[in-house]
Amino acid sequence: MEAVKLKKDSLIIANKKFNSRLIVGTGKYKSMSECAKAIKLSGAEIVTVAVRRVNISDKNKPLLMDYIDPKKITYLPNTAGCFNSKEALRTLRLAREIGGWKLVKLEVLGDKKNLFPDMIETLKSTEVLAKEGFKVMVYCNDDPLMAKRLENSGADAIMPLAAPIGSGLGIQNKINIQIIRKQTKLPLIIDAGLGQASDATIAMELGCDGVLVNTAIAKAKKPFEMALAFKNAVIAGRQSYKSGRIDKILMGNPSSPSKGII
Amino acid sequence: MKKIKKIKIKINGKIKSIIEDSNLSMVLKNLKIPLNKVAIELNEEIIDKKKINKIKLNKNDKIEIVHFIGGG
């Protein structure tokens, strides 16, 4: 039998090609080595990282860069913990200074409890960053109008939440995600709120270009197995989306021929 | 013998005493900061890492040294 040949299907963000459609976060792991191993198993080529103060009193503390080689894995600096545009811009300008990173994840939060994005501050920041030459992947809510505004402001990827960060609730508003999918040619990546591998499959089947997962892998009882599960789930969802699903009908339709029944 | 004068500055929120007339490069070297893995701010302005040996520090200067850590 001839093997099914799948067309090369890369994810392209800001003119850079990636084979994996799974982006993973590097937070919440028990150790750096656990984080590094989970990333390897997930097959991710992009990882999000946070910008924080160096611990100047403990000089022997392990560094993330010693475990995850930024030459092999694309670092995506984020602005987690920033609650206004000024803080987010300061953080990303510093991130760029560490080693020339231009591809960044903008995330301006508006509420400490639900961690929803402050879209007004996010929009302002996107405009400034795009003008400064950053390639901005923007964490946003699942509002098609806001997504359009971000696109018009120079965003390089739209990253709506599935549900609140770290909630594990899965995609709450499929319709909005589909509307955003229809209106944009930019990479559409579900960021935040996924709980299990099947949530990633659903995101991909809705037509998203990728998913970003942190807590669901890092806090799973078996993070390595979950990393692998998410890898497979993203591939399955993408293939399913590209394969063209059948139409939905209300009544049954037998799979075996009705002719020749004995 | 000339007495060594010290000044106080803030590094990552912590008060540190340094020798007067120190430049930024000397301070970072003493802290064993791996320059290729950090970014530095002096009084909220980003510093070009190539120019740190030309930057003299003054009393009450605020230095921030940041790097990448795990995050989502």
Interface residues (C-beta under 8 A of the other chain):
Chain A: G25 T26 G27 K28 Y29 M32 C35 T48 V49 A50 V51 R52 R53 V54 I56 S57 K59 L63 L64 M65 Y75 P77 N78 A80 R90 R93 L94 A95 R96 E97 I98 G99 I165 G166 A192 L212 N214 T215
Chain B: I11 N12 G13 K14 L31 K32 I33 P34 N36 K37 V38 A39 I40 E41 E44 I46 K49 E64 I65 V66 H67 F68 I69 G70 G71 G72
